[in-house]
C-alpha cells in the first residue's frame, strides 16, 4: 500500500475544521510521519492508523505547528511497546529543541537520530528507497525531503513466450540475471523485460520560493507542498517565508508532478475554493486540496 494519510492541514494555529500539520506516508512496509504538529496522536486515532506502523519521523523545522505533536507520538510508541527502531530526521541546528521534546515523555529507546546539516542524501538503515534532504528558505533552518524508489524492471509475458520461458525457469532468470533455454541460447533479463521507473515522493513545507523547492519537486509522482496564502497575499507570503497556491502549482507544472497535494492553509481562509481555482490556472494534473483525515493514494506507476 502506498498512500498519504492527511492528519492535519492548518498553518500556525488550528481551526475548528483543521488540525495542526501531520502527514503519514504509508509506503509498503514503511510509515513515514512528517511534521507531527499538536494533536497528531489524536488525529491518528480518527484516521485509523496505528503508532506501531511508524518507522521514520521527518521534521522539516522546529516551529511549533510542525513538531509539538512529537512528544505524544513518542509517548505512544513507548506505551504500545513498539520494538522496531524508528529513525528521526531533523535540522541539526535544532538538536537542543529535539532533546527538550524528547525529555518531556518517557524515553522511547528505539529512536535513532539523523541530524541534517546540509542538502544531500540521508542514510536510513534498511530503507528500500533513497532518501534526501534539501535546504529551503524559511525564517529558521528548514529542509524538505524526497523519497526515491530505485528503478526496476517488468517482465513482458510475450517476450518470455518467445523464448519458451515458463515456471521455474523464470524464477532462475530473476535470481541469476540470465538462463539457458532449450535451443542453447542464453537469455538475459534485459531481453524479456522493460524498465519500470521507481516512484518519487516529495515533501515541501514552510518556505518562500527557492531553488530547493524546484529540486524537490522535479519528477515527483506525488508532491505535498505548503500553500499558505493566495497570490493576493504574495508579498506577505514572501516576508514570512511561505508559498502561495499559485506558486506551488507553477512549480508542480514545470517539474512534471503527477499528483499535487496542497496543504498548510492560513486560518484566514475558511473556504479553500480560491486555492483550488488559483492552482488550476497553472496545473492541469491531479490536484488535491487536502482536508483533515483524507487519504490520497500515490498514483500508479508511470
C-alpha positions in Angstrom: 0.0 0.0 0.0 1.2 3.5 -0.9 -0.9 6.3 0.3 -0.8 9.7 2.1 -2.9 9.9 5.3 -3.5 13.6 6.0 -3.7 14.2 9.7 -3.8 18.0 9.7 -3.7 20.9 7.3 -3.6 24.1 9.4 -0.7 26.5 9.5 0.3 28.4 12.7 -2.9 27.8 14.6 -5.6 25.1 14.3 -9.2 25.9 13.4 -12.5 24.2 14.1 -12.0 22.2 10.9 -8.2 21.9 10.6 -5.8 20.4 13.0 -2.1 21.3 13.1 0.1 19.7 10.5 0.7 15.9 10.3 1.2 13.6 7.3 1.7 9.9 7.4 3.1 8.3 4.2 2.4 4.6 4.1 4.9 3.2 1.7 4.8 -0.6 1.5 6.1 -1.7 4.9 7.3 1.7 5.9 5.3 4.5 7.7 6.9 8.0 7.4 5.4 10.6 9.7 6.1 14.1 8.5 5.8 17.2 10.7 3.7 16.0 13.6 2.0 19.1 15.0 0.0 19.4 18.1 -2.8 16.8 18.3 -1.2 14.4 15.9 -1.7 11.4 18.2 -5.4 12.0 18.4 -5.7 12.6 14.6 -4.1 9.2 14.1 -6.9 7.6 16.1 -9.5 9.3 14.0 -7.7 8.3 10.8 -7.5 4.6 11.9 -3.7 4.4 11.8 -1.5 2.9 14.5 1.6 4.4 16.0 3.2 0.9 15.7 3.2 1.5 11.9 5.6 4.4 12.1 9.1 3.6 11.0 10.5 7.0 10.2 9.8 10.6 11.5 10.8 13.6 9.4 10.8 17.2 10.8 11.2 20.0 8.3 11.9 22.6 11.0 11.2 23.4 14.7 8.3 25.8 14.6 5.6 24.5 16.9 2.9 23.7 14.4 5.3 21.2 12.9 6.8 19.5 15.9 4.7 19.9 19.1 2.9 16.7 18.5 6.2 14.7 18.6 6.2 14.1 22.4 2.7 12.5 22.2 3.8 10.3 19.3 6.9 9.2 21.2 4.9 8.5 24.3 2.5 6.3 22.3 5.4 4.4 20.8 6.7 3.7 24.3 3.2 2.9 25.7 2.5 0.5 22.9 5.9 -1.2 23.5 6.9 -0.8 19.8 10.1 -2.9 19.4 11.3 -1.8 16.0 13.6 1.1 15.7 12.3 4.5 14.4 14.5 6.9 12.5 14.0 10.6 13.0 15.4 13.2 10.5 15.6 16.8 11.6 17.6 20.0 11.1 20.8 19.6 13.1 20.6 23.1 14.4 17.5 22.1 16.3 19.2 19.3 18.3 18.6 21.1 21.6 14.9 21.6 20.8 14.6 17.9 19.9 16.2 17.0 23.2 13.6 19.1 25.1 10.7 17.5 23.1 12.1 14.0 23.9 12.6 14.9 27.5 9.0 15.6 28.5 7.9 12.0 28.0 9.2 8.5 28.9 12.2 7.7 26.8 11.5 5.6 23.7 14.7 3.7 23.4 14.2 2.8 19.7 14.6 6.3 18.3 17.6 6.8 16.0 18.6 10.4 15.4 19.7 11.6 11.9 20.5 15.3 12.1 20.6 17.1 8.8 23.2 19.8 8.3 23.4 20.3 4.5 21.4 19.2 1.5 22.1 15.7 0.3 21.4 12.0 1.0 20.2 10.9 4.4 21.3 7.3 5.0 18.4 5.5 6.6 19.2 1.9 7.8 17.3 -0.8 5.9 15.3 1.6 3.8 14.3 0.2 0.4 14.5 3.6 -1.1 16.9 6.6 -1.3 16.1 9.5 1.0 17.4 13.0 0.7 17.0 16.4 2.3 17.2 19.7 0.5 17.5 23.1 2.2 14.6 25.5 1.9 14.2 29.2 2.7 12.2 30.0 5.8 12.8 32.0 9.0 14.7 29.1 10.7 16.7 26.2 9.3 14.3 24.2 7.2 14.7 21.1 5.0 12.3 19.4 2.6 12.5 15.7 1.9 12.4 13.4 -1.1 12.0 9.7 -1.3 13.1 7.9 -4.5 12.5 4.3 -5.3 15.2 2.5 -7.3 14.3 1.8 -10.9 13.3 -1.8 -11.6 12.0 -3.9 -14.4 8.8 -5.6 -15.5 8.9 -9.0 -17.3 6.9 -9.0 -20.6 4.9 -12.2 -21.0 5.0 -12.1 -24.8 8.9 -12.0 -24.7 9.1 -14.8 -22.2 6.9 -16.9 -24.5 9.1 -16.2 -27.5 12.0 -17.9 -25.7 9.8 -20.6 -24.2 10.4 -19.4 -20.7 7.9 -20.5 -18.1 7.6 -21.8 -14.5 10.8 -22.4 -12.5 13.0 -21.0 -15.4 11.5 -17.5 -14.8 12.4 -17.7 -11.2 16.0 -18.7 -12.1 16.2 -15.8 -14.6 15.1 -13.3 -11.9 17.6 -14.7 -9.4 20.6 -15.1 -11.6 20.0 -12.5 -14.3 20.2 -15.0 -17.2 19.2 -18.5 -18.1 19.9 -21.0 -20.9 16.9 -22.1 -22.9 16.2 -25.4 -24.8 17.9 -24.4 -28.0 21.1 -23.5 -26.2 20.7 -19.7 -26.3 21.3 -17.6 -23.1 18.5 -15.2 -22.4 19.1 -12.2 -20.1 16.6 -10.3 -18.1 17.1 -7.2 -20.4 15.8 -9.3 -23.3 12.5 -10.1 -21.8 11.7 -7.0 -19.7 11.0 -3.3 -19.9 12.2 -0.7 -17.4 9.9 0.1 -14.5 10.8 3.6 -13.3 10.9 4.0 -9.5 8.4 6.3 -7.9 9.2 9.6 -6.2 7.5 11.4 -3.3 8.4 14.9 -2.3 7.5 17.0 0.8 7.9 20.7 0.9 6.8 22.8 3.9 7.3 26.4 5.1 9.4 28.1 2.5 9.4 31.0 0.2 10.2 30.2 -3.4 13.8 29.0 -3.8 15.8 26.5 -5.9 15.2 23.8 -3.3 11.5 23.8 -4.0 12.2 23.2 -7.7 14.8 20.5 -6.9 12.5 18.5 -4.6 9.5 18.7 -7.0 11.4 17.5 -10.1 9.7 14.4 -11.5 7.7 13.7 -8.3 4.8 11.3 -8.6 3.3 13.0 -5.5 4.3 16.4 -4.2 2.9 17.5 -0.8 3.5 21.3 -0.6 2.5 24.2 1.5 0.2 26.8 0.0 -0.4 29.0 3.0 -1.6 32.0 1.1 -3.2 33.1 -2.2 -1.5 35.3 -4.8 -3.2 38.3 -3.5 -1.0 37.9 -0.4 2.2 37.2 -2.3 4.2 39.8 -0.5 3.1 38.6 2.9 3.9 35.0 1.9 7.4 36.0 0.9 8.0 38.1 4.0 7.1 35.3 6.3 8.7 32.5 4.3 5.7 30.9 2.7 4.3 29.9 -0.7 1.0 30.8 -2.5 -1.2 28.2 -4.1 -0.2 29.7 -7.5 3.5 29.4 -6.8 3.1 25.8 -5.7 1.1 24.9 -8.8 3.6 26.6 -11.2 6.5 24.6 -9.7 4.5 21.4 -10.0 3.6 22.0 -13.6 7.2 22.8 -14.5 8.5 19.8 -12.6 6.2 17.3 -14.2 4.4 16.4 -11.0 1.6 13.9 -11.3 -0.3 14.4 -8.1 -0.2 17.8 -6.4 -1.3 18.0 -2.8 -1.8 21.5 -1.4 -1.9 22.0 2.4 -0.8 24.2 5.3 -3.5 26.8 4.9 -3.7 30.1 6.8 -6.6 30.4 9.2 -7.7 33.5 7.3 -9.2 31.2 4.6 -12.3 29.4 5.8 -13.2 28.4 2.2 -10.4 26.9 0.1 -12.2 27.3 -3.3 -9.7 30.1 -4.1 -6.7 27.8 -3.6 -8.2 25.2 -6.0 -9.1 27.8 -8.6 -5.7 29.5 -8.4 -3.8 26.2 -8.7 -5.9 25.0 -11.6 -4.8 28.1 -13.6 -1.3 26.7 -13.7 -1.5 22.9 -13.1 -3.7 20.5 -15.1 -2.7 17.3 -13.4 -4.2 15.5 -10.4 -4.9 18.3 -7.9 -5.8 17.6 -4.3 -6.7 20.4 -1.9 -6.0 18.5 1.3 -8.6 18.1 4.1 -8.0 16.6 7.5 -8.2 12.7 7.6 -8.2 12.5 3.8 -6.4 9.5 2.2 -4.6 10.2 -1.1 -3.2 7.2 -3.0 0.2 7.5 -4.6 -0.5 7.4 -8.4 0.1 4.1 -10.1 3.4 3.6 -11.8 4.1 5.5 -15.0 
